């Protein structure tokens, strides 16, 4: 399985989210993060991520006669290449976006289900902004967002840090002004329309 196929599943994507920041987690800890899935399901997805090289065994310990493995995310493998992204069809993008939104909704529900969830104190945000941007302004905004995020990806867990899921999403809401609309295309094809 390639990285896209491995990451294009909500449970595997949630496992990758949980492993961020250099964390070492056991299967038991990952199962606790995804309680709506059976342990067998989480184990199966961990095995697929290990086989695909996205997770690796960082250490093993004997615990009451069993081997307990701590897994680590291979951040360099948990990416989808630009070539793969360019090769995606619109239906591939729909499936990938649906997977990301399914994982996002599951993570948000898991957060809200915690007894200590406090959206105001935790500064939860899910605002959407419709921006008018030129291609140059969009490139600049993406660079600025990436710069702000990349510097924080190296943060390690600590007592004063909480893990936040940040999901920048951007896409044009209208066709480009230099592209004819479907109605204009129909009138060109059938002037009697």
N, C-alpha and C positions, 0 to 999 in steps of 0.2 A: 504494500500500500504506500502511495506517495503521501507527502505531508498534507496536501489538500484533502485527500480522502480520509486521512487520520484525524484531521482537525475539524472536518465537516460533520461532526456529531455532537449534539449538545452535552452529553455526559463527558466525552473526552475533552471537549472544550472547557468544561467546568473543572476537570482534573488539572488541566494546564493552568487555568486561572489560580487554583488553590496552590499550585507549586511555585508561583512567582516569587521573586525576591530571594532566590537561593534557598528556599525552604527544603528541608528533608522531612518527608512525611511517610508514614506507614500506610498500608492498605486500610487498616482499621481507622486511622485518622481521616483518610479520604472518604471512607464509607460514612463517617459521621458528618462530613461536609455535604454529602449527597444522600440524605436519609430517605428520600422518596424512591430511590432505586434499591433493588435487592443487593446484598453483598456479592452474590454471584455475578450480577451484571457489572458492578464496579470492578471486581477482580478481572473479569473478561476484558474490560476496556483498558485497564492498567496493563494487562498482558499485551494487548495490541499496541499500546504506546511504547512499551519496552521493545517489542519486536521491531517496531518502526524506527527505533532510535531516538524517539522524542523524550522518553524517560530512561534513566539508567539506575541501576542499583548502586547506591552510594555506600551502604554498609549493611552488614548482616549481623544479627545477634541471636544467640540461643535464648529463648524464653520458654520455660517450662517444657523443654524437649522439642519445641518447634522453632523453626528459623523465622525470625522477624526481619523483614527487609525494609530499609529506609530508601525511598526513591528520591531522585533529584531530576529536575527539568534540564534538558539540554536546550537552552534558549536558542542556540544557533540552528537547531533542527526544527524548532517549533515555529517556523515561518513558511510562508508560501512565496515562492520565487516570483519575481516580476514577469518572467516568461510564462509561467503558469497562469498568472492573473490575466495577461494579455490574451491567452488562448481560451478563456472562459466564454461560453455563450451566454446570452441573456438568461436562459433557463438555469445555467450553472450559477449565475449571480443570484437569481431568485432563491435557489436552494441554499446557497452559502449564507445569504442574508437571513433567511428563515431560521437556519441553524443558529446563527449568532443571536437573533432575537429570542429564540426559544431558550437558549442558555442564559441570556440576560434576564428574561422574565423569571426563570427558575431561580437564579441568584437573588433577584429582588424579593421574590416570595420567601426564600429561605431567610433572608435578612428580616423581613417583616414578621416572620413566625418566631423569631427569637424573643424571649421575654423582655430583654433589655433594649429592644429596638426603639430608637428615639430619632425619627427622621429630622426633627428640628436640631437637636443637639449634635447629631452626626452630620449635619449639613448636607443631607441628601438632596440631590438636584436632578431634575429631568426636564429641564427647560429646552425649548426648541426656538431657534431664531431663524427667520428668513432674511438672508443677507443678499444684497446686490453686490457682486464682485466681478471685476474683470479677470481674465485668465491670470494676469500678473498678480493681482491682489489675492486670488485664490492660492496661487503658488506660494506667495509670501505667508499667508495665514497657515497653510499646511506646514511650511518650514518652521514657523514660530511654535505651533502646537507640538510638532515632533521634538523640537529642541527642549521645550518645557517638559515633555513626557520622558524623553530618553534619559535626561539627567537624573530623573527619579526612579527609573527602572532598576538602577543599581542599589537602591535602598534595601537594606536587610531588615528583617523583622526585629523589633525591639519593644520593650515595655510601653514606650510612649507612642508607638505607631499602630494604627489599625490598617488592615488591608482594604483598599478601595478598588472598585471596579470602575474604570473610566472607559467609556465607549464613544469616541468621536465618530460621528457619522456625517457624511456630507454628500450631497448629490444635487444636480440641477433640478429645479421644480418646473421649469418650462423649457421648451425647445429653444435652441439658440436662435437669435433674431435673424441670422443669415440662412437658417434652414426653413424651408416651407413647412407649414403645418400639414397634417393629414387632410384637412379640408381643402387647403390650397393645392395639394398634390392631386386630389380628386378632381378639382375644377380644371387643372391643367390637363389631366388625362381625359376628362369628359367635359368639354366646354359647354355643352348643352345642359349639364348636370342639374 
